[in-house]
């Protein structure tokens, strides 16, 4: 059955599971461990859905980055979230501020990611573990990180 449709691309549930498992393994090879935070700056696409699911499968939490944000806000959110990895596409990578995180450009690493196992990573995530961090505008004008655990999503 079809799980994701984005433009001309569609993924079945089996393909979504396989691709997200491969990316989860690749993220682990980059040092992403349970409790890590991974920033994501991707357009709405199949890659976005695969990436979010892979981050959760690796036991990490995702930090969404809006393409419309100015570089100062991006830098602030990256610093405050302590994201160790940033996922992006090559068409927007130049817009990202310099930051000490590992930059994973999904469309440039396709073959390396596809070479990873499609098996599920062993994982012990509870409802109290962090699922994502959403930055709001904040009443002071500085973004505030709202931490959402798995129980808040499921």
C-alpha distance (Angstrom), angle and dihedral (degrees) to the residues before:
residue distance angle dihedral
X1 . . .
X2 3.78 . .
X3 3.81 113.4 .
X4 3.82 103.3 171.8
X5 3.80 132.9 23.8
X6 3.79 120.9 -175.5
X7 3.78 118.3 165.9
X8 3.81 106.9 -55.7
X9 3.81 93.4 -15.8
X10 3.77 124.0 90.5
X11 3.78 130.6 174.7
X12 3.77 128.4 -159.9
X13 3.79 119.3 -137.6
X14 3.82 88.6 -103.5
X15 3.82 91.9 51.7
X16 3.81 91.5 46.5
X17 3.80 90.6 50.6
X18 3.81 93.0 46.9
X19 3.81 96.1 46.0
X20 3.80 93.5 44.9
X21 3.83 90.4 49.4
X22 3.82 90.4 50.8
X23 3.79 91.6 50.2
X24 3.83 90.7 45.9
X25 3.81 89.0 55.2
X26 3.81 90.4 47.6
X27 3.80 91.0 49.9
X28 3.81 89.1 52.0
X29 3.82 88.9 52.7
X30 3.82 87.2 55.9
X31 3.80 91.2 54.5
X32 3.81 100.3 -95.5
X33 3.79 106.7 150.9
X34 3.79 134.1 173.2
X35 3.80 106.8 -66.2
X36 3.82 94.2 26.6
X37 3.78 120.5 127.7
X38 3.80 122.0 -131.1
X39 3.79 120.9 -167.5
X40 3.80 116.9 -142.4
X41 3.80 125.1 -157.3
X42 3.80 104.9 172.0
X43 3.77 134.4 131.9
X44 3.78 118.0 -114.0
X45 3.79 100.0 -76.2
X46 3.78 144.4 121.8
X47 3.83 86.6 -87.6
X48 3.81 89.2 59.2
X49 3.81 93.0 54.2
X50 3.82 92.0 43.9
X51 3.81 90.3 48.9
X52 3.80 96.7 49.1
X53 3.79 91.5 47.8
X54 3.83 91.6 46.3
X55 3.79 92.1 51.5
X56 3.79 90.7 52.4
X57 3.82 91.0 45.4
X58 3.81 88.8 53.9
X59 3.81 87.7 55.0
X60 3.79 92.9 -113.0
X61 3.80 131.5 121.2
X62 3.78 124.9 -118.3
X63 3.79 125.9 -131.3
X64 3.82 111.6 -158.6
X65 3.82 116.4 -142.3
X66 3.80 118.2 -159.8
X67 3.81 116.6 -134.8
X68 3.81 89.5 -140.3
X69 3.80 93.6 61.0
X70 3.81 116.8 108.4
X71 3.80 116.8 -117.6
X72 3.82 92.0 -104.3
X73 3.81 91.5 59.2
X74 3.81 91.8 44.4
X75 3.81 90.2 51.6
X76 3.81 91.1 48.4
X77 3.81 93.7 49.6
X78 3.79 92.8 45.9
X79 3.79 91.2 50.2
X80 3.82 95.3 44.3
X81 3.80 94.8 45.1
X82 3.81 92.9 48.9
X83 3.80 89.4 -140.2
X84 3.79 109.9 -175.8
X85 3.81 94.2 -166.4
X86 3.80 131.9 35.0
X87 3.83 119.2 -158.5
X88 3.79 117.2 -155.0
X89 3.80 145.7 140.4
X90 3.79 124.1 -104.8
X91 3.83 93.2 -112.2
X92 3.83 92.9 65.4
X93 3.79 102.6 27.5
X94 3.82 92.7 97.9
X95 3.82 89.6 59.8
X96 3.81 92.3 62.0
X97 3.81 116.8 99.9
X98 3.81 119.9 -119.9
X99 3.79 106.8 -86.1
X100 3.79 135.5 161.8
X101 3.82 94.6 -115.1
X102 3.78 126.8 108.9
X103 3.80 108.5 -99.6
X104 3.80 114.2 -141.2
X105 3.80 111.8 -168.3
X106 3.80 101.2 -162.4
X107 3.82 98.4 -159.1
X108 3.83 91.2 50.2
X109 3.82 94.7 48.6
X110 3.81 98.5 46.7
X111 3.81 96.1 117.9
X112 3.83 93.9 46.1
X113 3.79 91.4 48.8
X114 3.82 91.7 46.4
X115 3.81 88.6 54.3
X116 3.82 91.4 63.1
X117 3.82 123.2 97.5
X118 3.79 116.0 -87.1
X119 3.80 91.8 -145.8
X120 3.79 121.8 113.1
X121 3.80 116.2 -97.8
X122 3.79 115.0 -119.2
X123 3.76 105.3 -107.5
X124 3.77 140.1 168.6
X125 3.81 107.4 -161.5
X126 3.79 121.3 163.4
X127 3.77 131.8 -161.2
X128 3.81 88.8 -100.7
X129 3.82 94.3 58.4
X130 3.77 118.4 102.6
X131 3.83 116.7 -95.9
X132 3.81 101.3 175.5
X133 3.78 144.9 -16.5
X134 3.80 116.5 -134.8
X135 3.79 117.9 -166.2
X136 3.79 115.4 -144.9
X137 3.79 127.1 -166.6
X138 3.79 92.3 -104.5
X139 3.78 125.8 -145.2
X140 3.82 91.8 -97.5
X141 3.80 93.8 53.6
X142 3.81 92.5 -106.9
X143 3.80 115.3 107.5
X144 3.78 115.7 -104.6
X145 3.81 121.4 -150.0
X146 3.79 114.7 -130.1
X147 3.80 110.6 -161.1
X148 3.80 113.8 -148.2
X149 3.81 119.0 -165.7
X150 3.80 124.3 -148.9
X151 3.80 91.6 -101.6
X152 3.82 88.0 60.4
X153 3.80 90.2 56.9
X154 3.79 102.5 39.0
